[in-house]
Amino acid sequence: MDGDKNLPTEQFPTRLEQALASFLEGEATGAHVDRAQLLSEHPDHRDELLQFFADHDQVMQAARSWRLSAVAPSDADSAVQAGETESGRPASNELPRVFGDYELLEKIAQGGMGVVYKARQRSLNRIVAVKMILRGEFSTPQERERFRVEAEAAAKLRHPHIVVVHELGVRDEQHFFSMEYIEGRGLNEVLRRGPLAPMVAANYVQQAAAAIAYAHSQGVLHRDVKPSNVLIDAEGVARVTDFGLAKRIDAEDALTMTGQLVGTPAYMAPEQISSAAGEVGPATDVYALGALLFELLTGQAPFRGGTQIETLLSALERDPPLPRQLNPHVPRALELVALKCLEKKPRDRYGSAAALAADLERFLQGESLSVSAPGRLERLVRALERSRFDREVYEAARFVTFSAWIALATHAAIFLHAVVGSSRPVLAVLTIRCAEIFAMLAAFWPRRKEWFPPHGPGARQLWSMWLGDLTAAFTLLAADYLQAPRDVPYTSLHAYPAMAVLSSLAYWVLGSTYWGYCYVMGGFFLIAAVLMPLYLTAAPLVFGIAWCVCLMLLGQRLRRVTAEVDQSSSSIELPARELR
């Protein structure tokens, strides 16, 4: 059959479409499709076909990973052990078989990108593990580069608790590297029997933390610490493996696109999910080690959801359950260590993996730890600092700041009106209030398309609170006017205590779902409501100052969030090639 290059250029798209249609038809019917033959028949479209195969396999792997997230671990493992790729074809030829200097004996592991075999290196007559790219010659340049980075990152590390890499090479267009074969099991297999004894769990994580600390000292981040990547050898020693997502601490990750998630959802730190939570660094591995310790002690990961998205959102927004609530036999000291690692903010975790390893060693030796339970004041401050929906409402920072000054000016004007007086008091109050509305519209109108309609539940709640409070305040003013004596000039002063109570309720609602310090702001309004009747003339000024201060604090927080979000363009996506 002649190659595509003998055909007119305008027929290339048709020929490519025919090749893709033939491939998809074979996949749909379950027939074996020879990718190598398609590539040989369409040499001028080799790059397009390779990219299509990679995209197709990525989609199929995503579908497979979502299906496996809904089944028991044993079902997922049986699917891997069956030796099929995401497209349903055998992942390898029959075993044993010869591959260069290696005799592949049996497949021992398979992931989304790689497959690992137990093998005998013939030249040295030793048993090793050989890892290859799953798609072999059909792998993309990005996959090959990721594979090379993994091998080189692991090869430079020589530590008693890190699996040793022997050789990196290419044979018959198949990239591979050989490494030390560990006769043992992964911690994921050990966990099938339930939680580990506290001393055993602490010992394993201490060894893993020492290995990760050494990797950090060599400038390497692991980024995928989890039970299946920690092997326990025949002597009961923990060995960290699989540096497939590793990166240098001092270098950008050119293999990961902006907004792409890298890691395993149940063990990913908040900064891996959203860069607004901080930068990925050594503290990210500390978080994963804490998640590992948590699971070894309780038998379950700190955050679990029905889907990967739910798990990611839980890690971002919720606190982990207390380990001792899940397993009463967990020592208080280990609970503190795990929770310290799982802090949302990187700066609140252990300063390094070495510090974590040192604390676990102290526990094993029966010594006191460097961490202690937070006091009541610290717990209160953390509860107040906790916030949600920051990324949804940060664009309202400027409007909130404008509203602060408008509120102060409005109620200062009413205060002056009450002190100075007016021949037409009702008209004066209405004029001031209408000026308030027009000022807010003037601040809102230029950016109405950005601010309205609100995006997400947080933004909707903020707008609902503001509009509801404004509407209720005008309703109170109308009711106050209707019951005011007709022989006394109307100043609206008697409505202010009730308006302060209304404002406190609005801030308490915000405190329950947005920012804890809103509870404090609501308390200020309640105190003001009690004090206002003692000097009623000053009630508008007190009310205006309270609103101005509270809105300025909210605006300052939103501006800080805006600065963080502007530094990040990441969003929650689920690329199957990176999520494990």
ZAGUDO-832940 format. One record per residue (C-alpha): residue in three letters; x, y, z. Coordinates in steps of 0.5 Angstrom, whole numbers. Layout:
// residues N
GUBA ALA X Y Z
...
//
This chain:
// residues 580
GUBA MET 0 0 0
GUBA ASP 3 7 -2
GUBA GLY 4 12 3
GUBA ASP 0 18 4
GUBA LYS 5 23 1
GUBA ASN 3 20 -6
GUBA LEU -4 23 -5
GUBA PRO -6 30 -6
GUBA THR -5 35 0
GUBA GLU -12 37 0
GUBA GLN -14 29 1
GUBA PHE -10 29 8
GUBA PRO -15 31 13
GUBA THR -20 25 9
GUBA ARG -15 20 10
GUBA LEU -13 22 17
GUBA GLU -21 22 19
GUBA GLN -21 15 16
GUBA ALA -16 12 20
GUBA LEU -19 15 26
GUBA ALA -26 12 24
GUBA SER -23 5 23
GUBA PHE -19 6 30
GUBA LEU -25 8 34
GUBA GLU -30 3 30
GUBA GLY -25 -3 32
GUBA GLU -25 0 39
GUBA ALA -32 0 40
GUBA THR -33 -7 37
GUBA GLY -28 -10 41
GUBA ALA -24 -12 35
GUBA HIS -16 -12 36
GUBA VAL -13 -5 33
GUBA ASP -6 -5 31
GUBA ARG -3 2 32
GUBA ALA 3 0 29
GUBA GLN 0 -2 23
GUBA LEU -4 5 23
GUBA LEU 2 9 24
GUBA SER 6 5 18
GUBA GLU 0 6 13
GUBA HIS 0 14 15
GUBA PRO 7 16 16
GUBA ASP 6 23 15
GUBA HIS 0 23 20
GUBA ARG 5 20 25
GUBA ASP 5 25 30
GUBA GLU -3 27 30
GUBA LEU -4 19 31
GUBA LEU 0 19 37
GUBA GLN -3 25 40
GUBA PHE -10 22 38
GUBA PHE -8 15 41
GUBA ALA -5 19 48
GUBA ASP -12 23 48
GUBA HIS -16 17 47
GUBA ASP -12 13 52
GUBA GLN -13 19 57
GUBA VAL -20 19 57
GUBA MET -21 12 57
GUBA GLN -16 12 64
GUBA ALA -21 17 67
GUBA ALA -27 13 65
GUBA ARG -24 7 68
GUBA SER -21 11 75
GUBA TRP -28 14 76
GUBA ARG -31 7 75
GUBA LEU -26 4 80
GUBA SER -27 9 85
GUBA ALA -34 6 86
GUBA VAL -32 -1 87
GUBA ALA -28 -4 93
GUBA PRO -20 -4 93
GUBA SER -20 -12 91
GUBA ASP -24 -11 85
GUBA ALA -20 -5 83
GUBA ASP -13 -10 84
GUBA SER -16 -15 80
GUBA ALA -17 -11 74
GUBA VAL -10 -9 75
GUBA GLN -8 -16 76
GUBA ALA -12 -18 70
GUBA GLY -7 -15 66
GUBA GLU -11 -11 61
GUBA THR -10 -3 59
GUBA GLU -15 2 59
GUBA SER -17 0 52
GUBA GLY -18 -8 54
GUBA ARG -12 -10 51
GUBA PRO -7 -15 54
GUBA ALA -1 -10 57
GUBA SER 4 -15 55
GUBA ASN 6 -21 51
GUBA GLU 6 -28 55
GUBA LEU 11 -29 61
GUBA PRO 17 -30 62
GUBA ARG 20 -27 56
GUBA VAL 27 -24 55
GUBA PHE 27 -16 54
GUBA GLY 35 -14 53
GUBA ASP 39 -16 59
GUBA TYR 33 -18 63
GUBA GLU 28 -24 63
GUBA LEU 21 -21 65
GUBA LEU 18 -26 70
GUBA GLU 12 -23 72
GUBA LYS 8 -17 73
GUBA ILE 8 -14 80
GUBA ALA 4 -7 79
GUBA GLN 1 -3 74
GUBA GLY -1 4 74
GUBA GLY -4 9 69
GUBA MET 2 11 66
GUBA GLY 7 5 68
GUBA VAL 8 -2 69
GUBA VAL 13 -6 73
GUBA TYR 15 -13 72
GUBA LYS 19 -18 77
GUBA ALA 25 -20 73
GUBA ARG 32 -23 73
GUBA GLN 38 -19 70
GUBA ARG 42 -24 66
GUBA SER 49 -21 66
GUBA LEU 49 -21 74
GUBA ASN 44 -26 75
GUBA ARG 40 -22 80
GUBA ILE 33 -21 81
GUBA VAL 31 -14 80
GUBA ALA 24 -10 78
GUBA VAL 24 -7 71
GUBA LYS 19 -1 70
GUBA MET 16 1 63
GUBA ILE 12 6 60
GUBA LEU 5 3 59
GUBA ARG 4 5 52
GUBA GLY 11 3 50
GUBA GLU 12 6 43
GUBA PHE 6 10 43
GUBA SER 8 14 49
GUBA THR 8 21 48
GUBA PRO 14 26 49
GUBA GLN 11 28 55
GUBA GLU 10 21 58
GUBA ARG 17 19 56
GUBA GLU 20 26 59
GUBA ARG 16 24 66
GUBA PHE 19 17 66
GUBA ARG 26 20 65
GUBA VAL 25 25 70
GUBA GLU 22 19 75
GUBA ALA 28 15 74
GUBA GLU 33 20 74
GUBA ALA 30 23 81
GUBA ALA 30 16 84
GUBA ALA 37 14 81
GUBA LYS 41 20 85
GUBA LEU 38 18 92
GUBA ARG 42 13 96
GUBA HIS 38 12 102
GUBA PRO 37 6 107
GUBA HIS 29 7 106
GUBA ILE 29 9 98
GUBA VAL 29 4 93
GUBA VAL 35 4 89
GUBA VAL 35 5 81
GUBA HIS 40 1 78
GUBA GLU 40 3 70
GUBA LEU 36 7 66
GUBA GLY 35 6 58
GUBA VAL 31 5 52
GUBA ARG 30 -2 48
GUBA ASP 26 -3 42
GUBA GLU 23 4 43
GUBA GLN 21 2 50
GUBA HIS 23 6 55
GUBA PHE 25 3 62
GUBA PHE 29 3 68
GUBA SER 31 -3 73
GUBA MET 31 -2 80
GUBA GLU 32 -6 87
GUBA TYR 27 -11 88
GUBA ILE 23 -11 94
GUBA GLU 21 -18 97
GUBA GLY 15 -15 101
GUBA ARG 8 -12 101
GUBA GLY 6 -4 100
GUBA LEU 3 -1 106
GUBA ASN -4 -1 102
GUBA GLU -4 -9 102
GUBA VAL -2 -9 110
GUBA LEU -8 -4 111
GUBA ARG -13 -9 108
GUBA ARG -12 -12 115
GUBA GLY -14 -6 119
GUBA PRO -11 -1 123
GUBA LEU -4 -2 125
GUBA ALA -1 -2 132
GUBA PRO 1 5 134
GUBA MET 8 4 135
GUBA VAL 8 0 128
GUBA ALA 5 6 124
GUBA ALA 10 11 128
GUBA ASN 16 7 126
GUBA TYR 14 6 118
GUBA VAL 12 13 118
GUBA GLN 18 15 121
GUBA GLN 22 11 116
GUBA ALA 19 14 110
GUBA ALA 19 21 113
GUBA ALA 27 20 114
GUBA ALA 27 18 107
GUBA ILE 23 24 104
GUBA ALA 27 29 108
GUBA TYR 33 26 105
GUBA ALA 30 27 98
GUBA HIS 28 34 100
GUBA SER 36 35 102
GUBA GLN 38 33 95
GUBA GLY 33 38 92
GUBA VAL 27 33 90
GUBA LEU 20 33 92
GUBA HIS 16 27 92
GUBA ARG 9 29 91
GUBA ASP 5 23 91
GUBA VAL 7 19 98
GUBA LYS 1 14 99
GUBA PRO 1 7 102
GUBA SER 2 4 96
GUBA ASN 8 8 95
GUBA VAL 11 5 101
GUBA LEU 14 -2 101
GUBA ILE 15 -6 107
GUBA ASP 21 -11 106
GUBA ALA 22 -18 109
GUBA GLU 26 -15 115
GUBA GLY 20 -10 116
GUBA VAL 23 -4 114
GUBA ALA 20 2 110
GUBA ARG 22 3 103
GUBA VAL 19 9 99
GUBA THR 18 8 92
GUBA ASP 15 11 85
GUBA PHE 18 18 84
GUBA GLY 13 19 78
GUBA LEU 11 25 80
GUBA ALA 17 28 83
GUBA LYS 20 35 81
GUBA ARG 26 39 83
GUBA ILE 24 44 89
GUBA ASP 28 50 86
GUBA ALA 25 49 79
GUBA GLU 18 50 75
GUBA ASP 15 43 73
GUBA ALA 15 44 65
GUBA LEU 11 37 65
GUBA THR 5 40 69
GUBA MET 0 45 65
GUBA THR -3 51 69
GUBA GLY -9 48 73
GUBA GLN -7 41 72
GUBA LEU -7 37 79
GUBA VAL -2 32 80
GUBA GLY -2 27 86
GUBA THR -7 22 89
GUBA PRO -14 26 91
GUBA ALA -14 23 98
GUBA TYR -7 25 100
GUBA MET -6 31 96
GUBA ALA -5 38 100
GUBA PRO -9 44 99
GUBA GLU -4 47 95
GUBA GLN -4 42 90
GUBA ILE -11 43 89
GUBA SER -11 50 89
GUBA SER -5 55 89
GUBA ALA -9 60 92
GUBA ALA -8 55 99
GUBA GLY 0 56 98
GUBA GLU 6 54 94
GUBA VAL 7 47 93
GUBA GLY 14 45 97
GUBA PRO 17 41 102
GUBA ALA 11 42 107
GUBA THR 7 38 101
GUBA ASP 10 32 102
GUBA VAL 9 33 110
GUBA TYR 2 33 109
GUBA ALA 2 27 105
GUBA LEU 6 23 111
GUBA GLY 1 26 116
GUBA ALA -5 23 111
GUBA LEU -1 16 111
GUBA LEU 0 16 119
GUBA PHE -7 18 119
GUBA GLU -9 12 115
GUBA LEU -5 7 118
GUBA LEU -8 9 125
GUBA THR -15 9 123
GUBA GLY -15 5 117
GUBA GLN -18 10 113
GUBA ALA -16 17 109
GUBA PRO -17 23 113
GUBA PHE -22 26 107
GUBA ARG -26 21 103
GUBA GLY -32 23 98
GUBA GLY -36 19 94
GUBA THR -32 22 88
GUBA GLN -25 25 87
GUBA ILE -28 32 87
GUBA GLU -32 31 93
GUBA THR -25 28 96
GUBA LEU -21 34 94
GUBA LEU -27 39 96
GUBA SER -27 36 103
GUBA ALA -19 37 103
GUBA LEU -20 44 102
GUBA GLU -26 46 106
GUBA ARG -26 41 112
GUBA ASP -22 39 118
GUBA PRO -20 32 118
GUBA PRO -24 28 124
GUBA LEU -20 26 130
GUBA PRO -16 20 129
GUBA ARG -18 18 136
GUBA GLN -26 18 134
GUBA LEU -24 13 129
GUBA ASN -20 9 133
GUBA PRO -20 10 141
GUBA HIS -13 6 141
GUBA VAL -9 12 138
GUBA PRO -5 15 143
GUBA ARG -6 23 144
GUBA ALA 1 24 142
GUBA LEU 1 21 135
GUBA GLU -6 24 134
GUBA LEU -3 31 135
GUBA VAL 3 29 130
GUBA ALA -2 27 125
GUBA LEU -6 33 126
GUBA LYS 0 38 125
GUBA CYS 2 35 119
GUBA LEU -5 36 116
GUBA GLU -6 43 117
GUBA LYS -9 47 112
GUBA LYS -4 52 111
GUBA PRO 3 50 110
GUBA ARG 7 54 115
GUBA ASP 2 51 120
GUBA ARG 5 44 119
GUBA TYR 12 41 121
GUBA GLY 18 46 118
GUBA SER 21 40 115
GUBA ALA 20 32 114
GUBA ALA 26 32 118
GUBA ALA 22 35 124
GUBA LEU 17 30 123
GUBA ALA 22 24 123
GUBA ALA 25 27 129
GUBA ASP 18 28 133
GUBA LEU 16 20 131
GUBA GLU 23 18 134
GUBA ARG 22 22 140
GUBA PHE 15 18 141
GUBA LEU 18 11 139
GUBA GLN 23 13 145
GUBA GLY 18 15 150
GUBA GLU 20 22 150
GUBA SER 16 28 150
GUBA LEU 14 31 143
GUBA SER 15 38 140
GUBA VAL 8 39 139
GUBA SER 3 40 144
GUBA ALA -5 41 144
GUBA PRO -7 48 142
GUBA GLY -10 52 147
GUBA ARG -17 55 148
GUBA LEU -15 62 145
GUBA GLU -11 58 139
GUBA ARG -17 54 138
GUBA LEU -22 60 138
GUBA VAL -17 64 133
GUBA ARG -17 59 128
GUBA ALA -24 58 128
GUBA LEU -25 65 127
GUBA GLU -20 65 122
GUBA ARG -23 60 118
GUBA SER -27 62 112
GUBA ARG -30 59 106
GUBA PHE -32 61 99
GUBA ASP -26 66 98
GUBA ARG -25 65 91
GUBA GLU -32 66 89
GUBA VAL -33 73 93
GUBA TYR -26 76 92
GUBA GLU -28 81 86
GUBA ALA -33 84 91
GUBA ALA -27 87 95
GUBA ARG -28 94 92
GUBA PHE -35 95 92
GUBA VAL -35 93 100
GUBA THR -30 98 101
GUBA PHE -34 103 97
GUBA SER -40 101 101
GUBA ALA -36 102 108
GUBA TRP -35 110 106
GUBA ILE -42 110 104
GUBA ALA -45 108 110
GUBA LEU -41 112 114
GUBA ALA -43 118 110
GUBA THR -50 116 110
GUBA HIS -51 115 118
GUBA ALA -46 121 119
GUBA ALA -51 126 115
GUBA ILE -57 123 119
GUBA PHE -53 124 126
GUBA LEU -52 132 123
GUBA HIS -59 132 121
GUBA ALA -62 130 128
GUBA VAL -57 135 132
GUBA VAL -58 141 127
GUBA GLY -65 140 125
GUBA SER -69 141 119
GUBA SER -76 145 117
GUBA ARG -78 138 113
GUBA PRO -75 133 117
GUBA VAL -78 127 113
GUBA LEU -76 130 106
GUBA ALA -69 131 109
GUBA VAL -68 123 111
GUBA LEU -71 121 105
GUBA THR -66 125 101
GUBA ILE -60 122 105
GUBA ARG -63 115 104
GUBA CYS -64 116 97
GUBA ALA -57 119 96
GUBA GLU -54 113 99
GUBA ILE -58 108 94
GUBA PHE -55 112 88
GUBA ALA -48 112 91
GUBA MET -48 105 92
GUBA LEU -51 104 85
GUBA ALA -45 109 82
GUBA ALA -40 104 85
GUBA PHE -44 98 83
GUBA TRP -45 100 76
GUBA PRO -39 100 72
GUBA ARG -37 93 74
GUBA ARG -44 90 74
GUBA LYS -42 85 69
GUBA GLU -37 82 74
GUBA TRP -41 83 80
GUBA PHE -48 81 78
GUBA PRO -51 76 77
GUBA PRO -47 73 83
GUBA HIS -43 66 82
GUBA GLY -43 61 87
GUBA PRO -47 60 93
GUBA GLY -42 64 97
GUBA ALA -43 70 93
GUBA ARG -50 69 92
GUBA GLN -50 69 100
GUBA LEU -46 75 101
GUBA TRP -51 79 96
GUBA SER -57 76 99
GUBA MET -55 79 106
GUBA TRP -53 86 103
GUBA LEU -60 87 99
GUBA GLY -64 83 105
GUBA ASP -61 88 110
GUBA LEU -62 94 106
GUBA THR -69 92 105
GUBA ALA -71 90 112
GUBA ALA -67 97 114
GUBA PHE -72 101 110
GUBA THR -78 97 112
GUBA LEU -76 99 119
GUBA LEU -75 106 118
GUBA ALA -82 106 114
GUBA ALA -85 102 121
GUBA ASP -82 107 125
GUBA TYR -84 113 121
GUBA LEU -92 111 122
GUBA GLN -91 110 129
GUBA ALA -87 116 131
GUBA PRO -91 122 134
GUBA ARG -94 127 129
GUBA ASP -92 133 133
GUBA VAL -85 131 134
GUBA PRO -80 132 128
GUBA TYR -78 126 125
GUBA THR -71 124 125
GUBA SER -71 116 125
GUBA LEU -67 115 131
GUBA HIS -71 110 134
GUBA ALA -70 105 129
GUBA TYR -63 105 130
GUBA PRO -63 100 136
GUBA ALA -67 95 132
GUBA MET -63 96 125
GUBA ALA -57 94 130
GUBA VAL -60 88 132
GUBA LEU -62 86 124
GUBA SER -55 88 122
GUBA SER -52 83 128
GUBA LEU -56 77 125
GUBA ALA -54 79 118
GUBA TYR -46 78 120
GUBA TRP -48 72 124
GUBA VAL -50 69 118
GUBA LEU -44 71 115
GUBA GLY -40 68 120
GUBA SER -43 61 120
GUBA THR -41 60 113
GUBA TYR -36 65 110
GUBA TRP -31 68 116
GUBA GLY -31 67 123
GUBA TYR -29 74 125
GUBA CYS -36 76 123
GUBA TYR -39 73 129
GUBA VAL -35 78 133
GUBA MET -38 84 128
GUBA GLY -45 81 130
GUBA GLY -43 82 137
GUBA PHE -41 89 136
GUBA PHE -48 91 133
GUBA LEU -51 87 139
GUBA ILE -47 91 144
GUBA ALA -49 98 140
GUBA ALA -56 96 140
GUBA VAL -56 96 148
GUBA LEU -52 102 148
GUBA MET -56 106 143
GUBA PRO -62 108 147
GUBA LEU -57 111 153
GUBA TYR -56 117 148
GUBA LEU -60 116 142
GUBA THR -58 122 138
GUBA ALA -51 119 137
GUBA ALA -54 112 135
GUBA PRO -53 114 127
GUBA LEU -46 116 128
GUBA VAL -45 109 132
GUBA PHE -48 105 127
GUBA GLY -45 108 121
GUBA ILE -38 107 125
GUBA ALA -40 100 126
GUBA TRP -42 99 119
GUBA CYS -36 102 116
GUBA VAL -31 99 121
GUBA CYS -34 92 119
GUBA LEU -34 93 112
GUBA MET -27 96 112
GUBA LEU -25 89 115
GUBA LEU -28 85 110
GUBA GLY -26 89 104
GUBA GLN -19 88 107
GUBA ARG -19 81 107
GUBA LEU -22 80 100
GUBA ARG -17 85 98
GUBA ARG -12 80 101
GUBA VAL -15 74 97
GUBA THR -15 78 91
GUBA ALA -8 78 91
GUBA GLU -7 71 92
GUBA VAL -12 69 87
GUBA ASP -9 74 82
GUBA GLN -2 70 83
GUBA SER -6 63 81
GUBA SER -10 61 75
GUBA SER -11 54 77
GUBA SER -18 51 78
GUBA ILE -20 44 80
GUBA GLU -19 40 74
GUBA LEU -19 32 73
GUBA PRO -13 30 68
GUBA ALA -13 22 69
GUBA ARG -6 22 67
GUBA GLU -4 26 73
GUBA LEU -9 23 78
GUBA ARG -7 17 81
//
